Amino acid sequence: MAELVLDGLQVAYRGRTVVHGVDAVLRPSRIVGLIGESGSGKTSIGRVVAGLQPASAGRLVWREDAPGGTASDRRRARTRVQMVFQDPSLALNPLRTIDSVLRELLRRTRPRRSAAERETALNDLLESVALTPELARRRPGHLSGGQRQRAAIARALAVDPEVLVADEPTSALDVSVQAEILELLDELARRQGLAIVLITHDLRVVERLADEVIVLEQGRVQEQGAVADVLRRPTSAYTRALIDAVPRLDGGAHR
Protein backbone atom coordinates (compact mmCIF):
# COMPACT_ATOMS: atom_id res chain seq x y z
CA MET A 1 0.00 0.00 0.00
CA ALA A 2 1.04 3.59 -0.64
CA GLU A 3 1.55 6.48 1.74
CA LEU A 4 -0.71 9.53 1.53
CA VAL A 5 1.16 12.79 2.09
CA LEU A 6 -0.53 15.96 3.35
CA ASP A 7 1.60 18.84 2.14
CA GLY A 8 0.80 22.31 3.51
CA LEU A 9 -2.91 21.55 3.66
CA GLN A 10 -5.14 24.59 4.18
CA VAL A 11 -8.93 24.80 4.36
CA ALA A 12 -11.05 27.94 4.08
CA TYR A 13 -14.76 28.70 4.33
CA ARG A 14 -16.14 31.90 2.76
CA GLY A 15 -12.72 33.47 2.71
CA ARG A 16 -11.87 32.56 6.31
CA THR A 17 -9.03 30.10 6.78
CA VAL A 18 -9.93 27.41 9.31
CA VAL A 19 -6.91 25.14 8.81
CA HIS A 20 -3.50 26.79 8.48
CA GLY A 21 -1.09 24.43 6.77
CA VAL A 22 -0.90 20.83 7.94
CA ASP A 23 1.89 18.43 6.99
CA ALA A 24 1.56 14.73 7.72
CA VAL A 25 2.19 11.30 6.24
CA LEU A 26 -0.50 8.61 6.49
CA ARG A 27 1.31 5.29 6.48
CA PRO A 28 -0.05 1.74 6.15
CA SER A 29 -0.84 0.05 9.49
CA ARG A 30 -0.46 3.35 11.37
CA ILE A 31 -3.09 5.41 13.19
CA VAL A 32 -2.79 9.19 13.30
CA GLY A 33 -4.94 10.96 15.87
CA LEU A 34 -6.28 14.46 15.19
CA ILE A 35 -7.26 16.07 18.46
CA GLY A 36 -8.50 19.48 19.54
CA GLU A 37 -11.52 21.30 20.84
CA SER A 38 -14.61 21.99 18.75
CA GLY A 39 -13.67 24.34 15.92
CA SER A 40 -10.02 23.29 15.89
CA GLY A 41 -10.22 22.16 12.26
CA LYS A 42 -9.83 18.43 12.73
CA THR A 43 -13.07 17.46 10.94
CA SER A 44 -12.27 19.85 8.09
CA ILE A 45 -8.94 18.07 7.60
CA GLY A 46 -10.69 14.70 7.63
CA ARG A 47 -13.22 15.81 5.03
CA VAL A 48 -10.48 17.05 2.71
CA VAL A 49 -8.53 13.81 3.08
CA ALA A 50 -11.71 11.85 2.30
CA GLY A 51 -12.39 13.96 -0.78
CA LEU A 52 -15.64 15.42 0.58
CA GLN A 53 -14.42 18.99 0.14
CA PRO A 54 -11.45 20.63 -1.58
CA ALA A 55 -8.41 22.11 0.08
CA SER A 56 -7.94 25.84 -0.42
CA ALA A 57 -4.16 25.41 -0.59
CA GLY A 58 -1.59 22.64 -0.30
CA ARG A 59 -2.03 19.19 -1.74
CA LEU A 60 -2.61 15.50 -1.12
CA VAL A 61 -0.12 13.20 -2.83
CA TRP A 62 0.00 9.42 -3.01
CA ARG A 63 3.71 8.85 -2.59
CA GLU A 64 4.08 6.28 -5.39
CA ASP A 65 1.90 8.20 -7.88
CA ALA A 66 3.23 9.99 -10.93
CA PRO A 67 1.63 13.30 -11.94
CA GLY A 68 -1.54 12.95 -13.97
CA GLY A 69 -2.54 9.31 -14.36
CA THR A 70 -5.16 7.54 -16.37
CA ALA A 71 -8.93 7.86 -15.94
CA SER A 72 -8.84 4.50 -14.15
CA ASP A 73 -6.22 5.88 -11.75
CA ARG A 74 -8.40 8.88 -11.00
CA ARG A 75 -11.45 6.67 -10.36
CA ARG A 76 -9.38 4.51 -8.05
CA ALA A 77 -8.24 7.63 -6.18
CA ARG A 78 -11.86 8.32 -5.24
CA THR A 79 -12.14 4.99 -3.41
CA ARG A 80 -8.70 4.84 -1.81
CA VAL A 81 -9.94 6.91 1.14
CA GLN A 82 -13.23 6.19 2.90
CA MET A 83 -14.89 7.92 5.84
CA VAL A 84 -16.50 6.47 8.95
CA PHE A 85 -18.87 9.00 10.49
CA GLN A 86 -19.90 9.58 14.09
CA ASP A 87 -23.47 8.75 13.04
CA PRO A 88 -23.45 5.52 10.98
CA SER A 89 -26.88 6.40 9.62
CA LEU A 90 -25.12 8.85 7.30
CA ALA A 91 -23.58 5.90 5.45
CA LEU A 92 -26.45 3.39 5.58
CA ASN A 93 -29.70 3.30 3.63
CA PRO A 94 -32.48 2.81 6.21
CA LEU A 95 -34.65 1.00 3.63
CA ARG A 96 -32.11 -1.63 2.64
CA THR A 97 -30.59 -4.55 4.48
CA ILE A 98 -26.90 -4.38 5.24
CA ASP A 99 -26.02 -7.38 3.07
CA SER A 100 -27.85 -5.96 0.03
CA VAL A 101 -25.85 -2.73 0.29
CA LEU A 102 -22.58 -4.63 0.61
CA ARG A 103 -23.42 -6.94 -2.30
CA GLU A 104 -24.05 -3.96 -4.55
CA LEU A 105 -20.71 -2.40 -3.61
CA LEU A 106 -18.91 -5.68 -4.22
CA ARG A 107 -20.53 -5.97 -7.65
CA ARG A 108 -19.28 -2.49 -8.52
CA THR A 109 -15.75 -2.94 -7.23
CA ARG A 110 -15.27 -6.57 -8.30
CA PRO A 111 -17.14 -6.79 -11.65
CA ARG A 112 -14.94 -9.58 -12.98
CA ARG A 113 -15.48 -11.83 -9.99
CA SER A 114 -18.07 -14.59 -10.10
CA ALA A 115 -21.17 -14.44 -7.92
CA ALA A 116 -19.69 -17.18 -5.73
CA GLU A 117 -16.44 -15.26 -5.30
CA ARG A 118 -18.31 -12.11 -4.36
CA GLU A 119 -20.37 -14.06 -1.83
CA THR A 120 -17.15 -15.30 -0.27
CA ALA A 121 -15.89 -11.73 -0.20
CA LEU A 122 -19.11 -10.67 1.53
CA ASN A 123 -18.70 -13.29 4.23
CA ASP A 124 -15.07 -12.28 4.72
CA LEU A 125 -16.12 -8.65 5.00
CA LEU A 126 -18.73 -9.41 7.64
CA GLU A 127 -16.27 -11.52 9.57
CA SER A 128 -13.69 -8.72 9.48
CA VAL A 129 -16.08 -6.43 11.40
CA ALA A 130 -17.57 -9.19 13.61
CA LEU A 131 -21.07 -9.08 12.09
CA THR A 132 -22.98 -12.31 11.56
CA PRO A 133 -24.85 -13.06 8.30
CA GLU A 134 -28.08 -13.04 10.31
CA LEU A 135 -27.46 -9.48 11.51
CA ALA A 136 -26.50 -8.43 7.98
CA ARG A 137 -29.93 -9.48 6.74
CA ARG A 138 -31.47 -6.71 8.87
CA ARG A 139 -32.06 -3.05 8.09
CA PRO A 140 -30.06 -0.48 10.09
CA GLY A 141 -33.02 0.40 12.30
CA HIS A 142 -33.08 -3.18 13.62
CA LEU A 143 -29.46 -3.08 14.75
CA SER A 144 -27.87 -1.69 17.91
CA GLY A 145 -25.68 1.39 17.73
CA GLY A 146 -22.50 -0.66 17.84
CA GLN A 147 -23.78 -3.04 15.16
CA ARG A 148 -24.69 -0.12 12.91
CA GLN A 149 -21.19 1.31 13.29
CA ARG A 150 -19.71 -2.08 12.40
CA ALA A 151 -21.96 -2.16 9.33
CA ALA A 152 -20.82 1.34 8.36
CA ILE A 153 -17.19 0.25 8.69
CA ALA A 154 -17.94 -2.79 6.52
CA ARG A 155 -19.46 -0.49 3.90
CA ALA A 156 -16.28 1.59 3.88
CA LEU A 157 -14.11 -1.51 3.60
CA ALA A 158 -16.16 -2.95 0.72
CA VAL A 159 -14.41 -0.71 -1.81
CA ASP A 160 -10.98 -1.88 -0.59
CA PRO A 161 -9.62 1.47 0.67
CA GLU A 162 -6.10 2.22 1.82
CA VAL A 163 -7.04 4.99 4.27
CA LEU A 164 -9.96 5.24 6.69
CA VAL A 165 -10.96 8.60 8.17
CA ALA A 166 -12.85 7.88 11.42
CA ASP A 167 -14.61 11.03 12.68
CA GLU A 168 -15.54 10.58 16.35
CA PRO A 169 -16.58 6.99 15.53
CA THR A 170 -17.43 6.04 19.13
CA SER A 171 -18.73 9.22 20.76
CA ALA A 172 -22.40 8.27 20.23
CA LEU A 173 -21.96 4.76 21.68
CA ASP A 174 -22.10 3.26 25.16
CA VAL A 175 -18.76 2.99 26.92
CA SER A 176 -18.52 -0.80 26.62
CA VAL A 177 -19.31 -0.64 22.90
CA GLN A 178 -16.82 2.18 22.38
CA ALA A 179 -14.00 -0.12 23.48
CA GLU A 180 -15.10 -2.80 21.00
CA ILE A 181 -15.14 -0.39 18.06
CA LEU A 182 -11.73 1.02 18.98
CA GLU A 183 -10.32 -2.49 19.18
CA LEU A 184 -11.82 -3.21 15.76
CA LEU A 185 -10.15 -0.16 14.22
CA ASP A 186 -6.83 -1.13 15.76
CA GLU A 187 -7.17 -4.66 14.39
CA LEU A 188 -8.05 -3.41 10.91
CA ALA A 189 -4.96 -1.18 10.85
CA ARG A 190 -2.68 -4.04 11.84
CA ARG A 191 -4.33 -6.90 9.93
CA GLN A 192 -5.28 -5.14 6.69
CA GLY A 193 -2.53 -2.57 6.57
CA LEU A 194 -4.92 0.38 6.63
CA ALA A 195 -3.80 3.89 7.45
CA ILE A 196 -6.36 5.42 9.81
CA VAL A 197 -7.01 9.06 10.64
CA LEU A 198 -8.74 9.10 14.02
CA ILE A 199 -10.58 12.35 14.75
CA THR A 200 -11.45 12.73 18.42
CA HIS A 201 -11.74 15.20 21.28
CA ASP A 202 -10.65 12.52 23.79
CA LEU A 203 -6.94 12.24 24.57
CA ARG A 204 -7.55 8.90 26.23
CA VAL A 205 -8.63 7.47 22.88
CA VAL A 206 -5.49 8.85 21.23
CA GLU A 207 -3.28 7.45 24.00
CA ARG A 208 -4.89 4.04 23.69
CA LEU A 209 -5.02 3.70 19.93
CA ALA A 210 -2.87 6.10 17.92
CA ASP A 211 0.77 5.87 16.90
CA GLU A 212 1.06 9.57 16.09
CA VAL A 213 -0.93 12.63 17.13
CA ILE A 214 -1.55 16.09 15.70
CA VAL A 215 -2.78 18.61 18.27
CA LEU A 216 -4.86 21.41 16.73
CA GLU A 217 -6.01 24.72 18.17
CA GLN A 218 -8.11 27.05 16.01
CA GLY A 219 -6.83 25.46 12.85
CA ARG A 220 -3.14 25.59 13.72
CA VAL A 221 -0.88 22.68 14.62
CA GLN A 222 0.33 23.15 18.18
CA GLU A 223 2.23 19.91 18.37
CA GLN A 224 2.68 16.66 16.47
CA GLY A 225 4.72 13.52 16.74
CA ALA A 226 4.72 10.07 18.29
CA VAL A 227 1.94 9.74 20.88
CA ALA A 228 4.24 8.74 23.74
CA ASP A 229 6.61 11.64 23.04
CA VAL A 230 3.87 14.27 22.81
CA LEU A 231 2.05 13.09 25.93
CA ARG A 232 5.18 12.68 28.03
CA ARG A 233 7.00 15.80 26.85
CA PRO A 234 4.45 18.31 25.57
CA THR A 235 6.00 21.54 24.32
CA SER A 236 2.90 23.73 24.02
CA ALA A 237 0.76 25.15 26.80
CA TYR A 238 -2.36 24.05 24.92
CA THR A 239 -1.27 20.40 24.85
CA ARG A 240 -0.34 20.54 28.53
CA ALA A 241 -3.79 21.92 29.32
CA LEU A 242 -5.44 19.06 27.41
CA ILE A 243 -3.35 16.52 29.30
CA ASP A 244 -4.01 18.13 32.68
CA ALA A 245 -7.75 17.95 32.01
CA VAL A 246 -7.64 14.13 31.79
CA PRO A 247 -7.10 12.30 35.10
CA ARG A 248 -4.09 9.96 35.18
CA LEU A 249 -3.17 10.53 31.54
CA ASP A 250 0.58 9.95 31.59
CA GLY A 251 1.58 9.00 28.05
CA GLY A 252 2.01 5.36 28.99
CA ALA A 253 1.81 2.28 26.81
CA HIS A 254 -0.78 2.17 24.07
CA ARG A 255 -1.96 -0.21 21.36
N, C-alpha and C positions, 0 to 999 in steps of 0.2 A: 504494500500500500504506500501511497505517496504522502508527503507532508504538505499541509496547507499553511502558507505563510501570510500573516497579516502585516502589511507594510505601511506604516504611517496612516492607519485607518482613521478617518474622520467622518462624523455624521452630523448633519444639520437639518433642522426643521424650520421652515419659513424664515430662512436667513439667520437663524440662531444656532450656533454650533453647540451640540450637546455631547459630543465625544471628540476630544482633542488629541488625535494622533496616538494610536495604539499599535505597538509592534509585538508580535507573538508568533510562535510556531506550534501548530497543532500536529502532534506526532502520533503514529499508530500506537495503540495500547497505553496511551497516556491520557490522564484527565487533568484539564486545566479549569480551575475554579475562578469565576468572575464574582467578586463580592463587593458590596457597597450598599449604602442606604438607598431608599426609593429616590429615583431621579439621578442616580449616579451614572447612568448610561449603559449599564450592563445588558439590559434587554435590547437596547438599540444595537449594540455590537452583535449580539446573538442573531438578531433579525437580518443584519447585513451578511453575516457569515452564512446563514441559511438561504440567502438569496431572496428574502421577502421584501427587502427594500435596498436601494442603492446606497453606496457610500458617496459622500460629497467630495472626498479627497482620499488619496492613498489607494491601495489595491490589495486584492486577494490573488495569490499565485500558488498554483499547484507546483511543487518544487521540480517535478520531473517533466512538466509540460513545456513545449516549445510555443513561441508566440503564434497566435492564430489558431490553427487546428481545423479539422474537418467538421462538417455539420454533425456527424455522429459524435465527435468529441464534445461539441458544445451541448448536445442533448444529454450526453453522459454527465457533463458538469452539473446539470440541473438536478441530478439524482444523487450526486456524490455526498451531499450534505442534506440531512433530514432533521426536522425539529420535533422535539417532544415538549408539549405545552403543559402548563400547570393544570389546565382543565382538559382532560382527554376528550371531552365531548367536541372540542374544536377539530379533532382529527377523525372522528367516527360518525358515520351516518346513522342517526337514531332509528331509521326504518329498515336497516339491513343487518343481517347477522354478521358477526365478526368473520366467520369463515368465508362467506360470500365476498366480502370486501377483499380479503387476503387472496382468494382465488383470482379475482379480477386483476389485482396488481401483479400476481405471478404470471398470468397470461400475457400481460403487457411487457413485463421485463424478461420473460423467458419464452418468447414466441416459438422458438425452435425445439423446445422440450415437448415430450409427449405428455398426454394427460396424466399418465401414471407417474411420470417423473415429477410433474408439478404437484401431484398429490403427496408424493414423498417429501417434496420441498415444503409443502404446507405443514405436514406433521412435524418436520424438523424445526420449522419456524415457531410453532406452538410450543414445542418442547423447550426451545431456547429461552422462552419467557415464562415457562412454568404455567401454561394454560392447557387444560385438557380439551380434547375434541368436543366433549359434551358442552363445556362452557362456551366454546367457539361457535356452537350452533345457536347461541342466544343473541338477542339484540343488546346494545349497550345498556339500555334501561333496566335490563334484568341481571346486570352484573354489579358487584360491589365496586367501590371506588378504586381499590387496589387492582381488581381484575380489569377494570376499564383502562387503567394506566398501563397495565401489562399488554392489553390489546392494542393500545395506541403505540407502544414501543414496537410491537410486532408489525404494525402497519408501516412504521418507519423503516424497519429492517427488511421488509419485503422487497424493497427496490435495491437492496445490497449496497448501502451507503458506506462511505469511509469515515465520515464524521457525523456524530450526533450532537445537536445542540439541545440540552435539557434545561428548560426555563422553569425554575422552581418546581421540579417534577413531583415533589412530595409534600408541598406546603398545604395542600388541601386534604391530606390523608391523615388517618389516625396514626399515633406514634408508632405502634407495633407494625403497621403496614409500611410506614415510611422506611423503617429499617430494611424491610424485605426489598423494596424498590431500589434503595441505594445499593444493597448487595447485588441485585440483578445488574445494575449499571456497571458496577465494578467487575463483575464476571464477564459481561459482554466486552468490556475494554480488553481484558486479559485474554479471553478465549477467542474472540473474533478479530482482535487487532484493531478495534475501533478507536479513533480519537474522539474524546468527549469534551465538550464545553459545558461545564456545570455552572449555571447561573443561580445564585442563592444569596440570601441575606444572612445566612446562618454560618458563622465561622466553625461551629462544631461539625457541620456537614463537610466543609472544606478540609478540616483537620482529619476527618475520618476517611475521606474518599480521594481527595485530589493529590496529584503529584506536584503540580505547580499552582500558583495563585496570582491573580492580578487584582490588586486593591484599587477601587475607583472611588473618587469623590468629585461630584459635580462634573463628570465627564473627563476627568484627568487621572492619569495613573499616578497613584501615590507610592506604590511599591509593587514589585513583582519578583518572583523567583520561586525556588523550591519551597514547598509548604513548611517543612521543618525549619528552614533558615528564616523565613519571614516571620513565623510565629515565635521563634525563640529570640530572634534579634531584629525586631522591627526598627526601622529607621525613621518612620514618620510618626508624628503625633496622632494622626488620624488612625493609623493602624493600631497604635498602642491603645487608643481609646476603644476601638472595637474589641481588642483582646481583653481589656479590663472589664468590659461589660458582660463577658461570658465567664461564669464561675468555673474555676479549675481548668481553664484552657491554658495548656502549657507547651503546646507545640510538640507533644510526644508522638509516639509511634502511630502510624496510620496505614490504611490498606492492609 
